[in-house]
Amino acid sequence: MRCFRLFLTLAIGMILLAAAPARPDTPYNVLARLAAAWNSLHSYTCIWTVHEAKGTKVQDRVYHIFFQKPLKTRAEVIAGDGKGSVAVWEGGDRLRGHQGSILSLLKLNLNINNRLAVSLRGATIAQVNMGWLLSHLLSIGAKNFAFSQNGTSSILSAHVQYPPPNDDIVEEVYVFAPSGLPIEGSQFGDNHVLLKHVVYSDYQLNVTLPTTTWQI
């Protein structure tokens, strides 16, 4: 009888534990998972589908991104505005690349802030890696993010205030997979006007990238 009571007590305890709600997630946990994912990587490739708006201008692009630590980056525009353009950066303030179409014959060596080297909203190739994203989110501060969940995805949103030229951004929203990898990122202006939207997909993690990846 004593053994049966012990078994019954353990069984009830297990049922109550299983029924208990999971500990709520937090922005700190989400950023910790992103940091862990970043720290586990030595290289990766992914696809960025990007929409940007600035004033009356709009830019839509799809990038194939190649990255290897510490900073080797290759960004290829595979669809949309500037299709065929390629840029390679290995740190510092210079990049190598070419534009699309017939202009691909002209090899360029540019400052990363050159108008030919930035997106419509001024994003540079130095911002094309998860390490930069992590630093950016940490600069906003975990305490300033609101947390929500959509299925297994974690969502962080924050009101922000930047000096020019990004003073039109008033809110940022990011969506993360359970692994910590980013899925989406959005920036909004007043009246919830979408200024930038990035969808991250087709991750290939810790891949061996040939040396030709960094050639133009």
Steps between C-alpha positions, in 0.01 A plus 500: 500500500783740588662436158168563329457832682854603406431410137172694506670806652773494234244452223290796618814712529600416142149583372498835683849582368395418145186713537685798647548791258850541357710779642424811291759602247663843514690735269814409696453133412439579132816709476693232689392240242605733217838548668540124543410439135750765390776363723447148360564612143821526304323547166157502341302587191143623479251689286382849587179628341503875563248780449607858572320833470641851529274793422333418167767246401471124543762227457434125492789256488586137571855441623703182529723555803825313573675561831812365670644622827646730586351732234523349152176586320369450149164650400351415161183666373322205341165669429348845491664840475867468408478130412845360427683738732759343731698639792776339706622643830761369742499779758610862491340779301550360148319238295546343159222428257314574183156607388262283302441456129769626261647711783626176658806535279605804701662391828459744786694576818282726711455645845225299669296821532520585131154554347563202268577277799202571727132412485224755454490569873879512531569151638861391442653158447643526853143450625452173311570252778333366812770645720406851391131423560577374850701816578218716364236329716722520808543872436122538517504301825305190599306699761358721224351214299147370534469123458231298327475158342347365180506122510862406563632835376605771746428865417684802641376854439631833622441870453820670387635845431799563274676810369496575124503337253299233684285734708192385305517158673282485812450125553689177432361146505698175474388138476721208609490124461536279811864448397564872548545568128322809366202441270377853435592857583292815444537873553201732508444873479212710628152353451659157475636570150737218400848635428696177489416131508748212484412130475789262584476153346688198364767494770800273443704501821870429555563422135837486329527799271759476220760775467334604172210629708707806584611568144342740252 
